[in-house]
Amino acid sequence: MTFNKKMSDAAAAVLAGPSADEVAASPILLNWSFTIQWSGSLALAGRVQDSPDFADNEAIVTSPLVFLDQQRGIARTRSRWYRLGAMQPDPERMRGAFRPDPAAVDAFLRAQLVLLIEAQHLFEGTW
């Protein structure tokens, strides 16, 4: 599956919304902050708990961020849903982390979601 198809599928998952079971089964990201991946994508960095892929308390950088709802404590990346624990109070202490304007993050993620949904038909075929 291509990167774009995975992003498009993640956008569709955001529009459908996670079920209570999906949220309950999602890994928890603790002491998290924003970061930019080497590819230029916005992502989250933190310590993970209850992940099928990483040891508890392992420091990770997520796949690209597609959706974030700090009030509900959930985030969707290209690969999965996360439950959000406490945010890193001082992200500058973490290498590569920063604290962007929340309104800018929200605007970026909303625009990205619209574009991914509008372009979804491009990723339906095989290449």
N, C-alpha and C positions, 0 to 999 in steps of 0.2 A: 504494500500500500504506500502510495506516495505521501510526502510531507503535506502537500496541499489537500489531498483527500482526507488525511487524518485531522487536519485543522478544520476542514469543512464538516466532518463528522462530529468533531467536538462542538462546533457552533450549533449544529442540529441538536446535540445533547443539551446545550444551554437553553435553547428555545423550548425543548420538551420539559426541562427542569428535572432535577434529580429526585428519585423516589426516596422515601424515608429509609428504605433498606440500603439504597446506594450510598446515602450520606453516612449511615451507621457503619457501613463496611469500608468507608474511605479512610486512607491513612490520615494521620494528624500531622500538621506541620507546625512545629513549635519554634519560638524565637525567630520568626521569619522576617524577611525584608524583601525589597525589590532588588533585582539585579538585571543586567543586560547580558545575554548570552553572547558567545563569540560570534554567532550568526547575526547579531543585532536585535534579536527578539527579546521582548520584555518577559521576565520569568520571576519566580520566587526562589529564595534561598532560605534554608533553615535546617532544623533538626527534625527528622521524621520518626514517627511512631506507628506501629501496626501496618507497615508496608509489606506487600508481598515480594518486593524486590530489594529492600535494604534492611540492614540490621537496625533495631531500635536505637535511637539517639544518633544515628549516622547523619553527618552533614551532607546535604544534597542541594542541587540546583534543579528545579523542575524543568519539564519541557515548556515550550512557550505558553504564556498565559493567555487565556481566551475570555475568562469571566472572573470577576471578583465581587463578592458581597460581604464586606466586613461586618455589617450589621447581623447577617445570618451566620457569619463565620464559615463561609464556604468559598472555594475557588475551583475553577475548572481550567485545567491545562490541556494541551493537545492529547495527553495520554490518559488522564483520569481526573476524578473529583478529589478534592482535599478538604478536610475539616481544618479550620484555622485556629490555632492556639494563640497565645500572646504574641504580639508583634515585637520585634527587636527594638528595645527602647533607644538604642544608640547605633543605628545601622552603619555609621561611618567607622565603627570599630571592626566591622566585618569586611574583609577584602572583597571589593567589587560591589558592595551593597550601597544603596542610597535611599533617600526618602523623597520621592517626587510629590508634587502637588496632587492631592487626591482627586481634585476636579479634572486635572489633566489625564490621570490614569483612567478615570471613568469615561471621559470623552474619547480617548484612544481605544479603549476596549469596546465601547459602543460602536464606533466607526468600523473597527475591525470586524465585529460581529455582522454588521450590515453587509459589508463587502464580501465576507465569506459566504453568507447566505445567498447573496445575489450571484456569486460566481459558482455556486454549488454544482450547477449543471455541467460546468467545464471538467469537473473531477469524477463524473459518473462513469465515463468510458475507461477502457484500458488503453494504455499507450504502447 
